[in-house]
Amino acid sequence: AHTGCVKGLRVQGETMRDTEICRKLLQLEGPWNVDRVKVDVEARELHAYLVAGKSWFGRPAFVRPKMRWRHVNVGAYKTFIHATIPEDHDQQPESACLGEAGSDFTRGLAQRVVECLDAGLGYRQVCSLLEIDVYLAWQIRHAIGEGRLNQEQKRDDLNAEMVPPRQIPPTGDPVWFRLLESEESIDIRILGLRLLLARCRQGFSELSSNDVKIMRVNTVRRFFIKHEKQLDHEISQLVRLRRDSQAGAEA
């Protein structure tokens, strides 16, 4: 594979080194700096080697970092962060470009996965969008479930998705589309659900992308799962609506 790096580029009249360009692309903040950059063009991979503190010419021979994490892509390039976390890292601010010791992903990548799931994407869609494999996605999901990423609210939502109530239909069930296409489908007593449905129903029938429709369905479905105990009235109607639709299709 062809590997190498850009030694420098002129940006707004100034020549910037490859390490400085990479630091800006990663939005890296002190005390971390980019010490080396390696680009594999054929594999579409960017490897950034970080150090805590300043990097300068005449530094000691390169010491291989102890950790490697997968990060959010930079452009079309899969990005990997290499670094050694200092012993006093507890006193240093957390960086989205770093991960936990023993993990394979950065906090920034984990956050992006959570945002995609919140938008209603499934795990296969997330893997395709972020170009990560299923194993890494499940690692992140497990970390969120254990609360190791400080995502308490997201953890509740994900746990609910992992063990959905049997009464609540799956995402692809036509009853969700019927619910969002008609304002007269069921009687809503909970204000929060009424407001959510009003927002998700806006222009739903005119949407040309089925993926966008599924995202709205997932938003409503997660609300049903999370607030199951308060939605007995609405869930019973949803189940009846589903049963009636199935009976009509079979007739």
Rosetta blueprint (number, residue, H / E / L):
1 A L
2 H L
3 T E
4 G E
5 C L
6 V L
7 K L
8 G E
9 L E
10 R E
11 V E
12 Q L
13 G L
14 E E
15 T E
16 M E
17 R E
18 D H
19 T H
20 E H
21 I H
22 C H
23 R H
24 K H
25 L H
26 L L
27 Q L
28 L L
29 E L
30 G L
31 P L
32 W E
33 N E
34 V E
35 D E
36 R E
37 V E
38 K E
39 V E
40 D E
41 V L
42 E L
43 A L
44 R L
45 E E
46 L E
47 H E
48 A E
49 Y E
50 L E
51 V E
52 A E
53 G L
54 K L
55 S L
56 W L
57 F L
58 G L
59 R L
60 P L
61 A L
62 F L
63 V L
64 R L
65 P L
66 K L
67 M E
68 R E
69 W E
70 R E
71 H E
72 V E
73 N E
74 V E
75 G L
76 A L
77 Y E
78 K E
79 T E
80 F E
81 I E
82 H E
83 A E
84 T L
85 I L
86 P L
87 E L
88 D L
89 H H
90 D H
91 Q H
92 Q L
93 P L
94 E L
95 S L
96 A L
97 C L
98 L L
99 G L
100 E L
101 A L
102 G L
103 S L
104 D L
105 F E
106 T L
107 R H
108 G H
109 L H
110 A H
111 Q H
112 R H
113 V H
114 V H
115 E H
116 C H
117 L H
118 D H
119 A L
120 G L
121 L L
122 G L
123 Y H
124 R H
125 Q H
126 V H
127 C H
128 S H
129 L H
130 L H
131 E L
132 I L
133 D L
134 V H
135 Y H
136 L H
137 A H
138 W H
139 Q H
140 I H
141 R H
142 H H
143 A H
144 I H
145 G H
146 E L
147 G L
148 R L
149 L L
150 N L
151 Q L
152 E H
153 Q H
154 K H
155 R H
156 D H
157 D H
158 L H
159 N H
160 A H
161 E H
162 M H
163 V L
164 P L
165 P L
166 R L
167 Q L
168 I L
169 P L
170 P L
171 T L
172 G L
173 D L
174 P H
175 V H
176 W H
177 F H
178 R H
179 L H
180 L H
181 E H
182 S L
183 E L
184 E L
185 S L
186 I L
187 D L
188 I L
189 R L
190 I L
191 L H
192 G H
193 L H
194 R H
195 L H
196 L H
197 L H
198 A H
199 R H
200 C H
201 R H
202 Q L
203 G L
204 F L
205 S L
206 E L
207 L L
208 S L
209 S L
210 N H
211 D H
212 V H
213 K H
214 I H
215 M H
216 R H
217 V H
218 N H
219 T H
220 V H
221 R H
222 R H
223 F H
224 F H
225 I H
226 K H
227 H L
228 E H
229 K H
230 Q H
231 L L
232 D H
233 H H
234 E H
235 I H
236 S H
237 Q H
238 L H
239 V H
240 R H
241 L H
242 R H
243 R H
244 D H
245 S H
246 Q H
247 A H
248 G H
249 A H
250 E H
251 A L
